[in-house]
Amino acid sequence: MPDYLVQQTSEFVHCYDSVPCQWPEYADFILAYIDVEAPGGGMSNYAYAIRHRPHAHIISITTKGEPNARVADCEKGDLTPARAAEWAIEEDRAGRLPMIYCDASTKDLIVPLLKGAHCQWWLADWDNKAIIPPGYSAKQYSSNNQYDTSVIYTKAALIKI
């Protein structure tokens, strides 16, 4: 087990996402897609994570703006900034606290479209620094050929939808 897992404070945790469902065995927090099919088909990446990683906290993410996901993915090939803002407004109206994954320049495009809706932010910035900047609740900071690694404030990670 990596040392940083032993030394984690209660302030933040590491979280992993993997489209090919290759999360590290020690992952206690997994970001999994509700609308992306797992390898082999038959179930979503999210359903696969729940079935094969029952010990982990699974955080749901949508690439298409599906309701009830904890996070919306706003990057090229997924949600547009306008659609991410619409999703956040819909989730906020439904009494859920939405979080949007995007880079800093995309956040600047989304904020004016939120019309006062509450939203948390997951920064995409592969700088290999596990530091969450002000104004964000999480940050994806590295990637390899199996999974991406993020750091997320514990309180944000444990919010249930």
C-alpha positions in Angstrom: 0.0 0.0 0.0 1.4 3.4 -0.9 2.6 5.6 2.0 0.3 8.4 1.2 -2.7 6.2 1.9 -1.5 5.6 5.4 -0.6 9.3 5.9 -3.9 10.7 4.5 -5.5 13.3 6.7 -9.3 13.5 7.1 -9.2 16.6 4.9 -8.8 14.9 1.6 -8.6 11.5 -0.1 -7.3 10.2 -3.4 -9.8 9.1 -6.0 -9.2 7.1 -9.3 -11.2 6.9 -12.5 -10.6 4.4 -15.3 -12.7 3.9 -18.4 -11.1 0.4 -18.9 -12.0 -0.3 -15.2 -8.4 -0.8 -14.1 -8.5 1.1 -10.8 -5.6 0.4 -8.4 -6.5 -2.4 -5.9 -5.9 -0.1 -3.0 -8.4 2.5 -4.3 -10.9 3.5 -1.5 -12.6 6.1 -3.7 -13.5 5.5 -7.4 -15.0 7.9 -9.9 -17.1 5.8 -12.2 -19.2 6.6 -15.3 -22.9 5.9 -15.3 -23.2 6.3 -19.1 -20.0 4.7 -20.3 -20.0 0.9 -21.0 -17.5 -1.2 -19.1 -15.2 -3.4 -21.2 -17.0 -6.5 -22.4 -20.4 -4.7 -22.4 -23.5 -5.5 -20.5 -23.1 -2.9 -17.8 -21.9 0.6 -17.2 -18.5 1.5 -15.8 -20.4 2.5 -12.6 -22.2 -0.8 -12.2 -18.9 -2.6 -12.8 -17.2 -0.6 -10.1 -20.0 -1.4 -7.6 -19.9 -5.1 -8.4 -16.1 -5.5 -8.5 -15.0 -3.0 -5.8 -17.6 -3.4 -3.1 -15.2 -1.9 -0.4 -14.8 1.4 -2.3 -16.8 4.6 -2.2 -18.1 5.0 -5.7 -18.6 8.5 -7.0 -20.9 8.7 -10.1 -20.0 10.8 -13.1 -22.0 11.5 -16.3 -20.6 12.3 -19.7 -24.1 13.0 -21.2 -25.9 15.0 -18.4 -27.8 12.2 -16.8 -29.7 13.1 -13.6 -28.6 11.9 -10.2 -24.9 11.7 -11.0 -22.6 13.4 -8.5 -20.3 14.8 -11.2 -20.7 16.0 -14.8 -17.8 15.6 -17.2 -17.3 18.8 -19.3 -14.5 18.3 -21.8 -14.2 17.7 -25.5 -16.3 14.8 -26.6 -18.5 15.0 -23.4 -20.8 17.8 -22.2 -20.5 21.3 -23.6 -20.2 24.2 -21.2 -23.8 25.2 -21.9 -25.1 21.6 -21.3 -23.0 21.3 -18.1 -24.5 24.5 -16.8 -28.0 23.2 -17.7 -27.3 19.9 -15.9 -26.0 21.8 -12.8 -29.1 24.0 -12.7 -31.4 20.9 -13.0 -29.5 19.1 -10.2 -29.5 22.1 -7.9 -33.3 22.5 -8.5 -33.8 18.9 -7.6 -32.0 19.5 -4.2 -28.7 17.8 -5.2 -25.3 19.4 -5.0 -23.8 19.2 -8.5 -20.1 19.1 -9.2 -18.6 19.8 -12.7 -15.3 18.3 -13.9 -13.5 20.7 -16.3 -10.4 22.8 -16.8 -10.1 26.4 -15.5 -10.8 28.1 -18.8 -14.0 26.0 -19.2 -15.1 26.9 -15.7 -14.9 30.5 -16.7 -17.4 29.8 -19.5 -19.8 27.8 -17.3 -20.0 30.2 -14.3 -22.0 32.9 -16.0 -24.5 30.3 -17.3 -25.4 28.9 -13.9 -28.0 31.6 -13.1 -27.2 31.4 -9.4 -27.3 27.6 -9.1 -25.0 26.1 -6.5 -22.1 24.0 -7.9 -18.9 22.4 -6.9 -15.9 22.1 -9.2 -13.4 19.3 -10.0 -10.4 20.8 -11.8 -8.7 19.0 -14.7 -5.0 20.0 -14.4 -2.4 17.3 -15.0 0.4 19.1 -13.3 1.4 16.1 -11.0 0.6 18.2 -7.9 -2.0 16.8 -5.5 -3.0 20.3 -4.4 -6.6 21.5 -4.7 -6.6 25.3 -5.5 -9.1 27.7 -4.0 -12.5 27.6 -5.6 -12.4 23.8 -6.2 -13.5 20.7 -4.3 -11.3 18.3 -6.2 -8.5 18.2 -8.7 -7.4 15.5 -11.2 -3.7 15.9 -11.3 -2.2 12.9 -13.1 -2.9 10.1 -15.6 -1.3 6.9 -16.8 -2.4 4.2 -19.2 -4.7 2.6 -16.7 -6.3 5.3 -14.6 -6.4 9.0 -13.7 -5.6 10.2 -10.2 -7.4 13.0 -8.3 -7.4 14.5 -4.9 -10.8 15.4 -3.4 -11.9 17.0 -0.1 -13.3 14.3 2.0 -16.6 16.1 2.7 -17.2 16.5 -1.0 -16.3 12.8 -1.7 -18.8 11.5 0.8 -21.9 13.5 -0.4 -24.5 11.0 -1.3 -27.0 11.6 -4.1 
